[in-house]
């Protein structure tokens, strides 16, 4: 592991091979292939797991892995995946898959209090892994009816995958109270020849980890020329907003790609209220128009990329378990920037002025923004609806 980080934290893993994967059919092909590769351990931890065609496909792949003798552990969020049918879960359990819900601090029939498991990561044998913002659902896959929501993931082989294995195993095995020493260790594997510095960044308020937020702050603070952010549900906290303003004031080109169509209408209205502030501070705004944007990725100066589950808002910062990969490699950063710029030129409209919205629309945006800010404070607590 590298002890002299060129950018942020001193704990980059060196020997890695990484690839950017776009959401949709390409991602789920990679995920199924990753599950097929596993021979010893497989950890899949995700926010949303649905029992639609995509979910059935991945369930069957997990069951086949368990049939080969792989230790398969699936951990899904107890709130976002609460509608999984019992028959779906029982099928995995009968096949030998260890399945568990990530539970809140406290829950009853009517109340829910606690953080969400929002990260999306799959690790095979501590050698290969996929990390991104993509849930297991038809919405994130290309189907006959519609194209996938826009999202990204990173496929990684090498030391960083071993680090991800340790993180997932600690969370999964503690939930099951399994002693890791009782499980067979996977054999050592040859490391990639490439040196691509890859860091694992976690946000988890219970464990006092705020590493992804810190990564964004460092990227904004240390940018020399430009910062390109693609973010769904863009409501950065006060500190990140302050850093963005300072970056723009010192001449950094700040481009932000946001959703044109959102699965949460209230959030889109609230997000557009921020356009006035962004334009006033010389930030460029691009709305993605082709489909719903669900991506969480940022590039700084063709030097550093962060990709994962972390949205630039206070829910990700303060209320959820999030995981990103931070990759400090010029070639990879340049490739990611080119991919994002292709989307900007082909599928986005630039927002030039806030006055493009009529007065009544601006009033709705203001009301939505204030409501969203209030809801962010209360997000970890809600009344459960009666069945």
LOBA-867264 format. One record per residue: residue in three letters; x, z, y of N, C-alpha, C in turn; residue number from 1. Coordinates in pm, whole numbers. Atoms other than C-alpha are relative to their C-alpha. Layout:
// residues N
SITE  residu     n.X     n.Z     n.Y    ca.X    ca.Z    ca.Y     c.X     c.Z     c.Y  num
SITE     ALA       X       Z       Y       X       Z       Y       X       Z       Y  NUM
...
***
This chain:
// residues 387
SITE  residu     n.X     n.Z     n.Y    ca.X    ca.Z    ca.Y     c.X     c.Z     c.Y  num
SITE     UNK      84       0    -119       0       0       0      88       0     125    1
SITE     UNK     -79      12    -122     133     -93     344     -17     123      87    2
SITE     UNK       5    -120     -82     221     208     560      21     -29     149    3
SITE     UNK     -19      34    -142     280      22     886     -98    -108      40    4
SITE     UNK     105      94     -34     -45    -138     985      30     -72     130    5
SITE     UNK     -24      73    -123     -11    -416    1243    -114      10      98    6
SITE     UNK     114       5     -90    -349    -348    1392     -69     134      18    7
SITE     UNK      79    -121     -20    -556     -37    1326      50     113     -89    8
SITE     UNK     -33    -111      88    -526     195    1030     128     -27     -78    9
SITE     UNK    -124      19      75    -205     256     834     -22     -10    -150   10
SITE     UNK      28      -2     143    -373     208     498     -54    -133     -49   11
SITE     UNK      35     130      56    -398    -162     429      57     -13    -141   12
SITE     UNK     -53      44     129    -364    -285      72      64    -137      22   13
SITE     UNK     -77     121     -29    -106    -566      62     -31    -116     -94   14
SITE     UNK       3     108      99    -134    -765    -261    -144     -36     -32   15
SITE     UNK     139      39      18    -469    -939    -240     -16    -150      17   16
SITE     UNK      49     135     -27    -639   -1275    -259    -143      14      46   17
SITE     UNK     135     -14     -54    -954   -1312     -48     -60    -137      27   18
SITE     UNK      73     122     -34   -1221   -1578       3    -129      39      71   19
SITE     UNK     127     -19     -68   -1513   -1597     244    -110     -70     -80   20
SITE     UNK     112      55      77   -1844   -1651      61    -124       2      89   21
SITE     UNK     125       4     -74   -2159   -1767     238    -114      45     -91   22
SITE     UNK     116     -44      76   -2486   -1610     131     -80    -117     -55   23
SITE     UNK      78     105      64   -2731   -1802     -82      47     -27    -141   24
SITE     UNK     -34      35     137   -2668   -1987    -406     147      24     -30   25
SITE     UNK    -144     -19      22   -2288   -1973    -361      32     146     -30   26
SITE     UNK     -27    -142      21   -2294   -1594    -339     -49      46    -137   27
SITE     UNK      54     -49     127   -2518   -1536    -639      69     -64    -120   28
SITE     UNK     -85      58     105   -2311   -1779    -848     127      84     -17   29
SITE     UNK    -120     -84       5   -2004   -1570    -757     -32     136     -62   30
SITE     UNK      37    -131      53   -2188   -1246    -833     -20      -5    -151   31
SITE     UNK      23      12     143   -2302   -1365   -1174     132     -23     -74   32
SITE     UNK    -132      24      62   -1950   -1491   -1251      82     129      -4   33
SITE     UNK     -72    -128      -5   -1805   -1154   -1145     -50      92    -111   34
SITE     UNK      56     -83     106   -2042    -971   -1379      47     -50    -137   35
SITE     UNK     -43      59     127   -1947   -1211   -1660     147      32     -29   36
SITE     UNK    -143     -27      19   -1575   -1141   -1605      27     142     -50   37
SITE     UNK     -27    -140      30   -1609    -765   -1651      17      23    -150   38
SITE     UNK     -23     -37     140   -1468    -626   -1976       2     151     -19   39
SITE     UNK     -13    -145      13   -1435    -253   -1904    -100      75      89   40
SITE     UNK      85     -69     -96   -1612    -135   -1587     -71    -100      90   41
SITE     UNK      70      79    -101   -1876    -280   -1359     -85      95      83   42
SITE     UNK      79     -80     -94   -2014    -102   -1052     -71     -93      97   43
SITE     UNK      79      75     -96   -2297    -257    -852     -78     102      84   44
SITE     UNK      67     -93     -90   -2418     -63    -547     -56     -79     117   45
SITE     UNK      66      88     -95   -2673    -219    -314    -119      71      63   46
SITE     UNK     112     -58     -73   -2943    -135     -61    -134     -44     -58   47
SITE     UNK     127      55      50   -3224    -366    -180      26     -73    -131   48
SITE     UNK       0      70     129   -3271    -470    -543    -148     -26     -31   49
SITE     UNK     139      34      26   -3597    -657    -602     -15     -65    -136   50
SITE     UNK      27      53     135   -3760    -768    -927     -56    -141       5   51
SITE     UNK      41     140      -8   -3812   -1129    -817      92     -85     -87   52
SITE     UNK     -81      87      86   -3642   -1433    -971     150      31      11   53
SITE     UNK    -143     -32     -19   -3304   -1346    -819      34     133     -66   54
SITE     UNK     -25    -130      62   -3331    -984    -927      -2      -7    -152   55
SITE     UNK       6      15     146   -3431   -1084   -1282     128     -66     -52   56
SITE     UNK    -122      69      41   -3131   -1316   -1300     118      98      -6   57
SITE     UNK    -112     -95      -3   -2887   -1040   -1201     -21     110    -103   58
SITE     UNK      28    -101     103   -3060    -784   -1425      46     -49    -138   59
SITE     UNK     -38      54     131   -3009   -1009   -1728     151      -9     -13   60
SITE     UNK    -146       6       5   -2643   -1060   -1638      59     139     -22   61
SITE     UNK     -47    -138      18   -2595    -681   -1614     -24      46    -144   62
SITE     UNK      31     -39     137   -2765    -631   -1951      94     -68    -100   63
SITE     UNK     -96      69      88   -2541    -892   -2113     137      68       6   64
SITE     UNK    -128     -70     -12   -2236    -710   -1975      -2     131     -78   65
SITE     UNK      11    -125      75   -2359    -379   -2119       5     -26    -151   66
SITE     UNK      -2      35     143   -2412    -552   -2455     140     -31     -49   67
SITE     UNK    -141      27      37   -2043    -653   -2452      81     128      -7   68
SITE     UNK     -73    -126       1   -1950    -285   -2425      57      41     134   69
SITE     UNK     -46     -35    -135   -1885    -281   -2049     -76     123      49   70
SITE     UNK      66    -112     -65   -1958      48   -1871     -60     -52     131   71
SITE     UNK      69      59    -114   -2219     -81   -1624     -77     111      72   72
SITE     UNK      72    -100     -80   -2340     145   -1344     -61     -68     122   73
SITE     UNK      73      56    -113   -2604      39   -1090     -55     113      84   74
SITE     UNK      49    -100     -94   -2678     249    -782     -70     -72     114   75
SITE     UNK      78      67    -105   -2955     139    -542     -61     106      91   76
SITE     UNK      55     -94     -96   -3101     300    -233    -142      43     -40   77
SITE     UNK     128     -53      43   -3396     527    -308    -116     -33      91   78
SITE     UNK     106      40     -93   -3588     411      -2     -25    -150      -7   79
SITE     UNK      18     145      -9   -3526      35      19     -38     -62    -133   80
SITE     UNK      28      56     133   -3554     -19    -359    -104      81     -76   81
SITE     UNK      94     -91      67   -3831     229    -430    -112     -73     -74   82
SITE     UNK     108      75      64   -4073     -46    -537      42     -72    -128   83
SITE     UNK     -41      62     127   -3867    -155    -838     -94      45    -112   84
SITE     UNK      92     -40     108   -4109    -163   -1136      71      84    -106   85
SITE     UNK     -56     -85     105   -4054      99   -1404      45     -84    -119   86
SITE     UNK     -38      85     113   -4044    -174   -1668     133     -70      24   87
SITE     UNK    -126      64     -38   -3758    -343   -1480     116      96     -25   88
SITE     UNK    -104    -102      17   -3556     -20   -1478      18      34    -148   89
SITE     UNK      -8     -34     142   -3640      64   -1840      72    -108     -80   90
SITE     UNK     -69     109      70   -3516    -278   -1951     151      19      10   91
SITE     UNK    -144     -23     -17   -3173    -201   -1804      46     123     -78   92
SITE     UNK     -38    -121      70   -3166     151   -1946       8     -22    -150   93
SITE     UNK       0      28     144   -3254      29   -2295     118     -88     -41   94
SITE     UNK    -114      87      29   -2974    -229   -2271     133      74      15   95
SITE     UNK    -122     -77     -15   -2722      46   -2192      55       5     140   96
SITE     UNK     -44      -6    -140   -2697       6   -1814     -31     139      55   97
SITE     UNK      21    -127     -70   -2653     332   -1625     -62     -32     136   98
SITE     UNK      72      31    -124   -2907     315   -1344     -37     128      71   99
SITE     UNK      35    -119     -78   -2966     559   -1061     -39     -40     142  100
SITE     UNK      34      14    -141   -3133     581    -721      91      91      83  101
SITE     UNK     -71     -82     -99   -2930     704    -423    -106      78      77  102
SITE     UNK     106     -81     -57   -3144     994    -306      39      57     135  103
SITE     UNK     -28     -62    -130   -3176    1146      41      36     147     -16  104
SITE     UNK     -27    -143       3   -3086    1503     135    -124      76     -47  105
SITE     UNK     124     -66      39   -3450    1602      98    -112    -102      -3  106
SITE     UNK     117      85       5   -3762    1423     -11    -113      74     -71  107
SITE     UNK     119     -49      68   -4115    1512    -112     -99    -115      -3  108
SITE     UNK      99     106       5   -4437    1323    -150     -25     -61     137  109
SITE     UNK      33      44    -135   -4473    1297     228     120     -10      94  110
SITE     UNK    -113      -6     -92   -4128    1352     377     126     -59     -61  111
SITE     UNK    -128      57      42   -3790    1183     360     100      32     109  112
SITE     UNK    -103     -31     -98   -3477    1311     531     137     -26     -62  113
SITE     UNK    -134      24      50   -3126    1179     485      48    -140      22  114
SITE     UNK     -61     128     -27   -2892     886     496     -39    -103    -105  115
SITE     UNK      29     111      91   -2937     545     333     132     -52     -61  116
SITE     UNK    -111      74      60   -2703     370      90     -18    -146      42  117
SITE     UNK      21     133     -56   -2674      51     295     110     -98     -41  118
SITE     UNK    -107      94      32   -2349     -92     160     -37     -86    -122  119
SITE     UNK      23      97     108   -2341    -391     -79     134     -35     -60  120
SITE     UNK    -130      21      61   -2048    -394    -318     -15      -6    -152  121
SITE     UNK      -7      11     145   -1982    -503    -677     147     -10     -39  122
SITE     UNK    -140      -3      42   -1653    -431    -857       7     -14    -151  123
SITE     UNK     -21      21     144   -1537    -553   -1199     142      36     -38  124
SITE     UNK    -129     -39      59   -1253    -380   -1387     104      43     102  125
SITE     UNK     -96     -37    -103   -1095    -264   -1061      91    -113      42  126
SITE     UNK     -85     117     -27    -957    -617   -1028     -65     -99      95  127
SITE     UNK      72      94     -84   -1227    -829    -864    -116      71      66  128
SITE     UNK     112     -65     -69   -1492    -738    -609     -64     -96      99  129
SITE     UNK      74      67    -106   -1756    -874    -374     -52     106      96  130
SITE     UNK      44     -93    -104   -1827    -697     -45     -66     -82     110  131
SITE     UNK      66      73    -109   -2077    -810     218    -125      70      47  132
SITE     UNK     125     -54     -50   -2422    -768     364    -120     -52     -76  133
SITE     UNK     101      75      72   -2622    -948      94     -67      87    -106  134
SITE     UNK      79     -73      98   -2899    -773     -98     -40     -92    -116  135
SITE     UNK      42      76     117   -3038    -882    -436    -149     -27      12  136
SITE     UNK     138      37     -29   -3358   -1063    -345      -5    -149      28  137
SITE     UNK      16     142     -30   -3493   -1415    -308      26     -32     146  138
SITE     UNK     -25      26    -142   -3465   -1377      70     145     -35      28  139
SITE     UNK    -143      21     -21   -3087   -1385      36      54    -112     -89  140
SITE     UNK     -40     106      91   -3082   -1670    -217     -68    -130      43  141
SITE     UNK      63     130     -24   -3157   -2041    -191    -100     -27    -111  142
SITE     UNK     106      26      97   -3488   -2112    -361     -65    -135      31  143
SITE     UNK      71     126     -22   -3717   -2413    -394     -82       8     128  144
SITE     UNK      88     -16    -116   -3941   -2272    -120      77       5     132  145
SITE     UNK     -69     -19    -129   -3679   -2181     141     149      26     -22  146
SITE     UNK    -144     -29       2   -3310   -2150     226      24     148      21  147
SITE     UNK     -36    -141     -11   -3134   -1815     216      18      41     146  148
SITE     UNK     -38     -56    -129   -3100   -1591     517     152     -14      17  149
SITE     UNK    -143      17     -25   -2761   -1639     682      72     135     -12  150
SITE     UNK     -79    -122      20   -2514   -1378     559     134     -38     -61  151
SITE     UNK    -135      25      48   -2153   -1345     445      47     112     -92  152
SITE     UNK     -67     -98      84   -1943   -1169     184     145     -44     -17  153
SITE     UNK    -140      31      31   -1577   -1154      85      24      29    -148  154
SITE     UNK     -47     -17     137   -1451   -1207    -269     146      41       8  155
SITE     UNK    -138     -50      -8   -1131   -1007    -322      51      30    -140  156
SITE     UNK     -71     -33     124    -885    -982    -609     129      70      37  157
SITE     UNK    -126     -67     -26    -601    -732    -613     -16     148      28  158
SITE     UNK      -5    -144     -24    -517    -388    -483    -124      54      70  159
SITE     UNK     121     -46     -70    -818    -366    -251    -115      18     -97  160
SITE     UNK     105     -15     100   -1048    -419    -550      16     130     -78  161
SITE     UNK     -23    -129      65    -884    -120    -717     -47     115      88  162
SITE     UNK      49    -102     -92    -953      86    -407    -152       6       3  163
SITE     UNK     147       4       3   -1317     -28    -411     -53      60    -130  164
SITE     UNK      37     -60     128   -1338      66    -780       0     152      10  165
SITE     UNK     -11    -145     -11   -1225     419    -697    -113      58      85  166
SITE     UNK     109     -46     -87   -1482     454    -417    -133      -3     -75  167
SITE     UNK     127      13      73   -1770     326    -631      -8      96    -118  168
SITE     UNK      -1     -90     116   -1666     527    -936     -24     144      43  169
SITE     UNK      19    -138     -46   -1645     851    -738    -145      27      36  170
SITE     UNK     139     -20     -38   -1993     802    -596     -92      -4    -123  171
SITE     UNK      87      16     116   -2149     686    -924      18     114    -100  172
SITE     UNK     -24     -99     104   -1984     931   -1161     -37     140      44  173
SITE     UNK      44    -131     -49   -2052    1231    -939    -151      13     -10  174
SITE     UNK     145      -3      13   -2420    1136    -939     -42      27    -144  175
SITE     UNK      32     -20     141   -2417    1130   -1319      72     120     -61  176
SITE     UNK     -79    -114      48   -2179    1426   -1348      82     -38    -123  177
SITE     UNK     -88      48     108   -1951    1222   -1570     144      25      42  178
SITE     UNK    -142     -22     -26   -1587    1324   -1591      73    -133     -17  179
SITE     UNK     -70     130      14   -1382    1007   -1515     106       1    -108  180
SITE     UNK    -105      -7     100   -1112    1132   -1754     -53     -35    -140  181
SITE     UNK      58      29     131   -1354    1078   -2044     -19    -151     -21  182
SITE     UNK      20     144      11   -1381     705   -1970     133     -70     -22  183
SITE     UNK    -126      73      20   -1119     458   -2095      44     -69     128  184
SITE     UNK     -54      65    -119    -893     326   -1825      21    -149     -27  185
SITE     UNK     -28     144      19    -884     -53   -1778     150     -26       5  186
SITE     UNK    -145      27       1    -543    -204   -1847      49     -50     135  187
SITE     UNK     -60      54    -123    -304    -293   -1568     -13    -152       1  188
SITE     UNK      13     144     -12    -341    -645   -1436     104     -53      99  189
SITE     UNK     -99      55     -93     -98    -879   -1259     -59     -12     140  190
SITE     UNK      46       7    -137    -128    -857    -881      22    -140      57  191
SITE     UNK     -21     131     -64    -169   -1171    -669     134      -5      73  192
SITE     UNK    -126      18     -73     147   -1314    -517     -21       8     152  193
SITE     UNK      27       4    -143     -22   -1339    -177       5     139      63  194
SITE     UNK       5    -123     -79      26   -1073      89    -108     -19     106  195
SITE     UNK     109       2     -97    -308   -1041     266     -44     143      22  196
SITE     UNK      30    -139     -29    -352    -705     434    -151      21       7  197
SITE     UNK     144     -22      13    -697    -574     341     -27     150      -1  198
SITE     UNK      35    -140      -8    -840    -239     443    -146      23     -34  199
SITE     UNK     137     -39      32   -1152     -64     315     -44     100     106  200
SITE     UNK      49     -85    -109   -1355      90     598    -140      50     -34  201
SITE     UNK     126     -64      38   -1642     333     543     -56      76     120  202
SITE     UNK      74     -88     -89   -1904     488     769     -94      85     -84  203
SITE     UNK      87     -92      73   -2074     797     627       2     132      75  204
SITE     UNK       1    -116     -89   -2179    1073     865       8     131     -77  205
SITE     UNK      -7    -124      78   -2215    1332     586     145      34     -30  206
SITE     UNK    -142     -23      32   -1848    1287     497      90     -19     121  207
SITE     UNK     -72       9    -128   -1746    1251     863      94    -120       4  208
SITE     UNK     -76     124      -6   -1622     897     818     -66     -93     102  209
SITE     UNK      48      91    -104   -1656     661    1116      98    -115      16  210
SITE     UNK    -111      93      -1   -1398     403    1019     -40    -140      49  211
SITE     UNK      40     136     -41   -1598      81    1075     -24      -2     151  212
SITE     UNK      15      -9    -146   -1702     190    1423     137       0      67  213
SITE     UNK    -135      -2     -54   -1336     269    1488      67    -135      -6  214
SITE     UNK     -54     136      13   -1239     -78    1362     -51     -89     112  215
SITE     UNK      56      81    -108   -1477    -245    1609      59      40     135  216
SITE     UNK     -55     -46    -128   -1351     -30    1896     143     -49      18  217
SITE     UNK    -138      47      -9    -990    -120    1816       7    -151      21  218
SITE     UNK       2     144     -18   -1070    -490    1786     -33     -37     145  219
SITE     UNK      40      29    -138   -1243    -489    2124     110      42      97  220
SITE     UNK    -101     -54     -91    -974    -278    2288     129     -81      -3  221
SITE     UNK    -129      66      16    -677    -475    2151     -10    -152       4  222
SITE     UNK      14     145      -9    -819    -827    2188      84     -56     115  223
SITE     UNK     -82      64    -104    -584   -1057    2381     -69    -121      63  224
SITE     UNK      61     123     -51    -796   -1373    2416    -151      -5     -23  225
SITE     UNK     142      19      27   -1131   -1374    2240     -49      91    -112  226
SITE     UNK      68     -79     101   -1378   -1182    2030    -129     -72     -35  227
SITE     UNK     119      70      47   -1645   -1354    1820     -74      90     -97  228
SITE     UNK      81     -92      79   -1923   -1137    1678    -127     -71     -46  229
SITE     UNK     128      46      52   -2210   -1244    1452     -70     123     -57  230
SITE     UNK      61    -128      36   -2456    -958    1418    -152      -9       2  231
SITE     UNK     144     -20       0   -2814    -902    1313     -29     139      57  232
SITE     UNK      42    -130     -54   -3002    -617    1486     108      57      93  233
SITE     UNK    -112     -31     -89   -2751    -604    1774     -44     101     107  234
SITE     UNK      25    -108     -97   -2791    -267    1952     120      93       3  235
SITE     UNK    -119     -86       3   -2438    -133    2001     -20     128      80  236
SITE     UNK       5    -127     -70   -2399     229    2104      74      -4     132  237
SITE     UNK     -55      -2    -137   -2280     336    2447     150     -25       2  238
SITE     UNK    -146      14      -3   -1911     355    2357      41    -145     -25  239
SITE     UNK     -33     140      27   -1899       6    2206     -40     -87     118  240
SITE     UNK      41      77    -118   -2096    -131    2504     102      16     112  241
SITE     UNK     -99     -23    -106   -1846      27    2741     129     -77     -29  242
SITE     UNK    -120      74      37   -1553    -126    2550     -20    -151      18  243
SITE     UNK      28     142     -19   -1721    -469    2552       7     -40     146  244
SITE     UNK      -4      28    -145   -1764    -453    2929     144      -5      48  245
SITE     UNK    -140      -2     -42   -1398    -360    2977      75    -123     -51  246
SITE     UNK     -65     119      54   -1289    -644    2750     -35    -122      83  247
SITE     UNK      42     115     -82   -1494    -898    2947      63       6     138  248
SITE     UNK     -58     -13    -133   -1359    -761    3274     147     -38       4  249
SITE     UNK    -141      38       0   -1001    -820    3168      21    -144     -49  250
SITE     UNK     -10     142      28   -1080   -1183    3082     -13     -40    -144  251
SITE     UNK      19      35     141   -1150   -1167    2708    -130     -80     -14  252
SITE     UNK     121      76      27   -1395   -1433    2595     -77      69    -112  253
SITE     UNK      83     -73      96   -1672   -1240    2419    -121     -88     -33  254
SITE     UNK     115      79      47   -1917   -1449    2212     -76      81    -105  255
SITE     UNK      85     -75      93   -2209   -1289    2030    -107     -93     -53  256
SITE     UNK     103      79      67   -2425   -1474    1777    -105      96     -55  257
SITE     UNK     109     -88      41   -2762   -1306    1725    -112     -83     -62  258
SITE     UNK     112      68      65   -3085   -1388    1547     -91     -65     103  259
SITE     UNK     107      61     -77   -3326   -1637    1698    -134      38     -59  260
SITE     UNK     117     -46      75   -3581   -1551    1429      42     125     -76  261
SITE     UNK     -34    -126      65   -3585   -1195    1300    -112      40     -95  262
SITE     UNK     101     -55      89   -3761   -1031    1009     -65     124      59  263
SITE     UNK      56    -115     -70   -3827    -740    1248     -27     -42     143  264
SITE     UNK      34      53    -132   -4014    -873    1552      29      96     112  265
SITE     UNK     -26    -101    -103   -3988    -548    1748     148       5      35  266
SITE     UNK    -144      -4     -23   -3612    -547    1704      47    -121      79  267
SITE     UNK     -41     120     -73   -3583    -905    1832     -36      11     147  268
SITE     UNK      37     -21    -140   -3777    -823    2150      96      98      67  269
SITE     UNK     -90    -101     -58   -3559    -517    2206     140     -58      20  270
SITE     UNK    -132      62     -10   -3242    -718    2143       7     -91     122  271
SITE     UNK       0      92    -114   -3342    -976    2403       2      75     134  272
SITE     UNK      -9     -80    -123   -3377    -698    2661     146      20      40  273
SITE     UNK    -142     -22     -28   -2998    -655    2630      67    -124      57  274
SITE     UNK     -63     123     -47   -2934   -1018    2727      39      10     147  275
SITE     UNK     -30     -11    -143   -2949    -935    3097     131      73      22  276
SITE     UNK    -125     -76     -10   -2675    -676    3057     119     -83     -49  277
SITE     UNK    -108      79      57   -2465    -910    2841      40    -114      94  278
SITE     UNK     -30     112     -89   -2494   -1207    3077      63      49     130  279
SITE     UNK     -57     -59    -122   -2421    -987    3380     148      29     -20  280
SITE     UNK    -139     -34      29   -2094    -888    3209      76    -116     -65  281
SITE     UNK     -69     123      36   -1998   -1250    3130      24     -15    -151  282
SITE     UNK      -5      23     143   -2064   -1241    2756     -84    -123     -33  283
SITE     UNK      74     118      43   -2179   -1559    2582     -94      37    -114  284
SITE     UNK     102     -34     100   -2500   -1532    2377     -47    -128     -67  285
SITE     UNK      49     113      77   -2600   -1772    2100    -104      50     -99  286
SITE     UNK     105     -35      94   -2927   -1750    1908       1     -98    -117  287
SITE     UNK       3      80     122   -2920   -1872    1548    -144     -39     -29  288
SITE     UNK     136      50       7   -3227   -2091    1501     -42     -54    -137  289
SITE     UNK      34      69     125   -3210   -2232    1149     -82      88     -94  290
SITE     UNK      65     -92      91   -3331   -1922     965      22     141      53  291
SITE     UNK     -27    -139     -38   -3317   -1542     976     150      26     -14  292
SITE     UNK    -141     -38       4   -2967   -1417    1060      11     144     -45  293
SITE     UNK     -17    -135      55   -2859   -1115     855     148      36      -9  294
SITE     UNK    -144     -14      16   -2481   -1142     895      57     116      81  295
SITE     UNK     -72    -105     -71   -2236    -871    1001     150     -31     -12  296
SITE     UNK    -140      43       5   -1894   -1023    1079      54     -13     141  297
SITE     UNK     -64      16    -131   -1648   -1024    1367     145     -45     -20  298
SITE     UNK    -136      52       3   -1318   -1204    1439      66      30     134  299
SITE     UNK     -75     -30    -122   -1054   -1096    1691     129     -82       3  300
SITE     UNK    -126      70     -29    -788   -1340    1821      63     -71    -119  301
SITE     UNK     -59      59     121    -741   -1515    1484     100      95     -65  302
SITE     UNK     -89    -100      60    -578   -1190    1374     -71      86    -103  303
SITE     UNK      69    -100      82    -837    -957    1223    -146     -39     -15  304
SITE     UNK     141      24      31   -1176    -998    1056     -58     126     -61  305
SITE     UNK      74    -104      71   -1431    -736     959    -129     -61     -53  306
SITE     UNK     119      53      68   -1706    -827     709     -58     111     -87  307
SITE     UNK      59     -98      89   -1956    -605     532    -146      24      31  308
SITE     UNK     141     -37     -13   -2283    -418     565     -33      60     136  309
SITE     UNK      16     -76    -124   -2231    -259     909     -60     -85     111  310
SITE     UNK      60      61    -118   -2471    -365    1184      50      72     125  311
SITE     UNK     -44     -62    -125   -2368    -306    1543    -118      71      65  312
SITE     UNK     103     -86     -58   -2625     -36    1608      21     142     -49  313
SITE     UNK     -23    -142      28   -2657     339    1586     -53      43    -136  314
SITE     UNK      42     -33     136   -2836     333    1251     121     -11     -94  315
SITE     UNK    -120      16      82   -2522     194    1085     107     102      38  316
SITE     UNK    -104     -92     -46   -2302     418    1297     -27     144     -43  317
SITE     UNK      30    -142      13   -2487     744    1241     -87      37    -120  318
SITE     UNK     102     -40      98   -2745     726     962      18     -61    -138  319
SITE     UNK      -9      71     128   -2625     502     676     141       8     -57  320
SITE     UNK    -128      18      67   -2348     472     421      32    -149       6  321
SITE     UNK     -38     140     -21   -2171     148     517     141     -25     -51  322
SITE     UNK    -133      35      46   -1870     -39     383      34    -141      47  323
SITE     UNK     -54     129     -44   -1668    -323     538     141     -18     -52  324
SITE     UNK    -141      31      19   -1346    -497     456      58     -46     133  325
SITE     UNK     -74      41    -120   -1099    -531     742     123     -77     -46  326
SITE     UNK    -104      88      52    -864    -824     679      86     -48     115  327
SITE     UNK     -94      35    -106    -556    -872     896      89    -114     -51  328
SITE     UNK     -73     118      46    -444   -1225     814     -39    -118      88  329
SITE     UNK      29     106     -97    -414   -1515    1058     -72    -118     -64  330
SITE     UNK      64     115      63    -507   -1790     813    -146      28     -33  331
SITE     UNK     138     -36      34    -816   -1608     691     -84      14     127  332
SITE     UNK      75     -18    -126    -920   -1512    1046     -31    -135      63  333
SITE     UNK      23     132     -57    -879   -1871    1163    -110     -74     -79  334
SITE     UNK     102      64      83   -1088   -1996     869    -139      56      31  335
SITE     UNK     130     -61     -30   -1367   -1747     943     -49     -46     137  336
SITE     UNK      41      44    -134   -1368   -1840    1312     -53    -143      -5  337
SITE     UNK      45     139      10   -1398   -2210    1226    -139      -8     -65  338
SITE     UNK     131       2      65   -1692   -2140     992    -110      46      97  339
SITE     UNK      99     -50     -95   -1871   -1940    1261     -23    -100     113  340
SITE     UNK      15      98    -108   -1803   -2203    1527     -79    -122     -46  341
SITE     UNK      83     109      54   -1953   -2472    1301    -148      37      10  342
SITE     UNK     139     -46      -7   -2271   -2267    1287     -47       4     145  343
SITE     UNK      37      -2    -142   -2269   -2216    1665     -32    -140      50  344
SITE     UNK      19     136     -51   -2235   -2588    1733    -117     -71     -65  345
SITE     UNK     102      73      74   -2485   -2699    1470    -137      67       2  346
SITE     UNK     126     -71      27   -2750   -2427    1442     -39     103     106  347
SITE     UNK      27    -104     -99   -2748   -2219    1761     -35     -60     136  348
SITE     UNK      29      31    -141   -2891   -2236    2114      66     106      86  349
SITE     UNK     -63     -96     -90   -2694   -2080    2395    -102      51     102  350
SITE     UNK      86     -62    -101   -2881   -1836    2621      80       7     130  351
SITE     UNK     -72       7    -127   -2778   -1903    2982     -49     105      98  352
SITE     UNK      54     -93     -99   -3010   -1678    3179    -115      80     -62  353
SITE     UNK     108     -86      47   -3247   -1389    3113    -134     -44      60  354
SITE     UNK     121      43     -68   -3496   -1545    3356     -75    -109     -76  355
SITE     UNK      68      99      80   -3580   -1804    3091    -127      59     -63  356
SITE     UNK     116     -66      56   -3826   -1545    2959    -100      33     111  357
SITE     UNK     100     -34    -102   -4156   -1504    3155      -8     151      21  358
SITE     UNK       2    -142     -37   -4228   -1171    3327     -66      86    -107  359
SITE     UNK      70     -81     100   -4471   -1054    3058      86      18    -125  360
SITE     UNK     -90     -12     115   -4215   -1128    2786     109     102      29  361
SITE     UNK    -102     -98     -37   -3953    -928    2976     -54     142      -4  362
SITE     UNK      61    -133       7   -4196    -637    2999      -8      47    -145  363
SITE     UNK       5     -34     143   -4247    -648    2620     139      36     -51  364
SITE     UNK    -138     -29      42   -3870    -657    2574      43     139      44  365
SITE     UNK     -36    -132     -49   -3824    -348    2791     -69     109     -82  366
SITE     UNK      74     -99      78   -4098    -156    2608      54       9    -143  367
SITE     UNK     -54       2     136   -3957    -264    2270     135      68      -6  368
SITE     UNK    -133     -59      -4   -3606    -162    2368      -8     153       5  369
SITE     UNK      12    -146     -11   -3713     188    2471     -57      60    -129  370
SITE     UNK      55     -49     125   -3918     227    2154     104      -1    -110  371
SITE     UNK    -105       9     102   -3633     110    1934     103     110      19  372
SITE     UNK     -98    -107     -25   -3392     352    2102     -54     135     -49  373
SITE     UNK      62    -124      47   -3636     635    2029      -3       5    -152  374
SITE     UNK       8       4     146   -3683     523    1669     136      18     -66  375
SITE     UNK    -133     -18      55   -3308     512    1614      34     146     -17  376
SITE     UNK     -27    -144       7   -3294     884    1684     -71      62    -120  377
SITE     UNK      82     -59     105   -3567     954    1429      11     -74    -132  378
SITE     UNK       2      92     114   -3464     696    1171      18      71    -133  379
SITE     UNK     -24     -64     129   -3349     940     905    -114      91     -42  380
SITE     UNK     114     -83      37   -3684    1117     905    -129     -79      17  381
SITE     UNK     128      68     -15   -4024     967     836    -102      61     -95  382
SITE     UNK     108     -45      86   -4360    1056     689     -22    -104    -109  383
SITE     UNK      25      90     112   -4401     907     345    -149     -30     -10  384
SITE     UNK     140      40      11   -4721     712     302     -55      37    -139  385
SITE     UNK      64     -25     130   -4968     807      31      -3    -129     -82  386
SITE     UNK       8     118      88   -4964     577    -268    -141     -58       5  387
***
